[in-house]
Amino acid sequence: MKLAAHKLAGHLKNGPKAPLYWISGDEPLLVQEACDTIRASARQQGIETREVLHLDAHFSWSQFWEQVSNLSLFVSRKLIELRLYQGKLAAEGLKELVAYLGSPYAQDNLLVISSPKLETAQIKVKAFQQVQEQSVWVPIWPLEGQAWQQHMRHRAQTLGMQLTEEAVHFLQTHTEGNLLAAAQTLTKLQLAYPQGGALDLEQLSEYLQEDSRFSLFALVDACLLAQQARALHILAQLRASQHEAPLVVWALAREMRQLMHLRYHLDEGMTFASACKQVKIFEKRQVLYRKAVHRFTLYQLEQIHLLIQQVDLAIRGQHWVPPWDLLTCCVQIMARADVPDA
């Protein structure tokens, strides 16, 4: 079944009701929080053991079957997360999921799949529809306009703050509607104003001016503009201020996906303006993307995206290179003005 994102918490009130939940969308923060909601519900039902599998170049479905079948006398049910990095699962993968849902293992485990926005062709495939019949699919849509502002007001309230109307509009403009950047700003505002209460435009503007030098947003812009020295300096400051590495990964991965989509449309013959409209890039930021997209081929962008995925593995201790060292390598490549031929 297909379930709207805002109904997920209510659906899970008395625990997960399906053997499989598929969360898809291009808003990493909302996808992450939807997965968090499922995890919390699973824990309330006594599902404590959790395994995470990444569908990357090293993945094989034998790993999946090994995990779903590997239950002990002390573990009655297990939460298994399968993370996709594309909006499409190959026919083999869908076939494996159909087989899994028809097996006894589907009753012994709770499977959660997270992925970018699913391609239209994927949704129309018969095997995907078979999977959907026995599972819950939660598509996450980008928040825009009034919906974005309402979400930010609610998020601020949960942190003990009330943003004035002008402050919300300014936050949306400042972050160009980037939900992750806005949410991070609210979290840091809570630390800057621990007393909470109402925050107006003047307070928000003053804080953002002081903070913007070493923000994730500034890091991304420096990479797009090929300002390598500045990007590396900002990354070092983020590391020194004990920013969480996963937030940096999300920000860089999001920009790489945007660049890959943009490069793909340009290679297909679409004009730059039309491609930006298709990818939903704000007009004010198009000059940044114009400079960046012409420095890379699609293959090069895909290779950088794969490198960013390696950082995620390093964060979980599954890569021998420390995550911040890998992030430094990613930023060095993304912010290079002269990119070697693929």
Secondary structure, DSSP 8 states (H G I E B T S, - for coil): -B--GGGHHHHTTTS--SSEEEEEES-HHHHHHHHHHHHHHHHHTT--EEEEEE-STT--HHHHHHHHH---TT-S-EEEEEE-SSS---HHHHHHHHHHHTSTHHHHEEEEEEES---HHHHHSHHHHHHHHTSEEEEE----HHHHHHHHHHHHHHTTEEE-HHHHHHHHHHTTT-HHHHHHHHHHHHHH-TT-EEE-HHHHHHHHHHHGGGSHHHHHHHHHTT-HHHHHHHHHHHHHTT--HHHHHHHHHHHHHHHHHHHHHHHTT--HHHHHHHHT--GGGHHHHHHHHTT--HHHHHHHHHHHHHHHHHHTT-SSS-HHHHHHHHHHHHT-SS----
